Amino acid sequence: MKSYTLKLITLFLVLSFSFSSCKKDEDPEPQKNIAKLGAQSNASFGGFLSVSTKTVYKQADAFTNQGKIDILCFYEEAGGNNIAVAAPGTGINGIFTGDSSPENWTTTNQTYFTDPATEITSAQFDQLKDGDAVIPGYFDESITSGNRKKKDMKIGDIYAFKTAGGIYGIFKVTDVAQGASGFMEFEYKIK
């Protein structure tokens, strides 16, 4: 009986040390902000992003949420392969169709895009998290007009932006398909 009790105690101690030595993840992997925006003829992906709510909208829903939309995606054939992002207030005409086209909006937020003011590598971008104090520093504050769109997106491109609501961000292009039914996917970090 003594040896049976001793075996049970030993088994209990081994199991308790095994389970107590397993460390739980105290800092789970942060959720990534990924936006996949479809160009004007893309029926699968919405082409309008609200940075503040981290929501992608299709054109009809974007029309009813105009005040939230910061970035839109479109394709412009002139000049080459030009999947682009722009601010709703860019004044793009003749690309989108229908009554819900951005040219018919009454609220058109201005988002400005710049090359990063400070050079950043893809690896450095990957280390950033939402809320990092350095994010606003990537936006070139000397931009006071223009730069409301960026064209000819390529995988690996990195751009900074500032929304009308004062949100600073930086994004890295992760996938692109050219054409009016194409899309652009990017990861973004905001402050």
Secondary structure as the mmCIF struct_conf table of DSSP 4:
data_model
#
loop_
_struct_conf.conf_type_id
_struct_conf.id
_struct_conf.beg_label_comp_id
_struct_conf.beg_label_asym_id
_struct_conf.beg_label_seq_id
_struct_conf.end_label_comp_id
_struct_conf.end_label_asym_id
_struct_conf.end_label_seq_id
HELX_RH_AL_P HELX_RH_AL_P1 LYS A 2 SER A 20
TURN_TY1_P TURN_TY1_P1 SER A 21 SER A 21
HELX_LH_PP_P HELX_LH_PP_P1 CYS A 22 LYS A 24
BEND BEND1 GLU A 26 ASP A 27
HELX_LH_PP_P HELX_LH_PP_P2 PRO A 28 LYS A 32
STRN STRN1 ASN A 33 GLY A 38
TURN_TY1_P TURN_TY1_P2 GLN A 40 SER A 41
BEND BEND2 ALA A 43 PHE A 45
STRN STRN2 PHE A 48 SER A 50
TURN_TY1_P TURN_TY1_P3 VAL A 51 LYS A 54
STRN STRN3 THR A 55 TYR A 57
HELX_RH_AL_P HELX_RH_AL_P2 GLN A 59 THR A 64
TURN_TY1_P TURN_TY1_P4 ASN A 65 ASN A 65
HELX_RH_3T_P HELX_RH_3T_P1 GLN A 66 LYS A 68
STRN STRN4 ILE A 71 TYR A 75
TURN_TY1_P TURN_TY1_P5 ALA A 78 GLY A 79
BEND BEND3 GLY A 80 GLY A 80
STRN STRN5 ILE A 83 ALA A 86
HELX_RH_3T_P HELX_RH_3T_P2 PRO A 88 THR A 90
BEND BEND4 GLY A 94 PHE A 96
BEND BEND5 GLY A 98 GLY A 98
TURN_TY1_P TURN_TY1_P6 ASP A 99 SER A 100
BEND BEND6 SER A 101 SER A 101
HELX_RH_3T_P HELX_RH_3T_P3 PRO A 102 ASN A 104
BEND BEND7 THR A 106 THR A 106
STRN STRN6 TYR A 112 THR A 114
BEND BEND8 ALA A 117 THR A 118
HELX_RH_AL_P HELX_RH_AL_P3 SER A 122 GLN A 127
TURN_TY1_P TURN_TY1_P7 ASP A 130 GLY A 131
TURN_TY1_P TURN_TY1_P8 ALA A 133 VAL A 134
HELX_RH_3T_P HELX_RH_3T_P4 ILE A 135 TYR A 138
BEND BEND9 PHE A 139 PHE A 139
TURN_TY1_P TURN_TY1_P9 GLU A 141 SER A 142
BEND BEND10 SER A 145 GLY A 146
STRN STRN7 LYS A 149 LYS A 150
BEND BEND11 ASP A 152 ASP A 152
TURN_TY1_P TURN_TY1_P10 ILE A 155 GLY A 156
STRN STRN8 ILE A 158 LYS A 162
TURN_TY1_P TURN_TY1_P11 ALA A 164 GLY A 165
BEND BEND12 GLY A 166 GLY A 166
STRN STRN9 TYR A 168 ALA A 177
BEND BEND13 GLY A 179 GLY A 179
TURN_TY1_P TURN_TY1_P12 ALA A 180 SER A 181
STRN STRN10 PHE A 183 ILE A 190
#
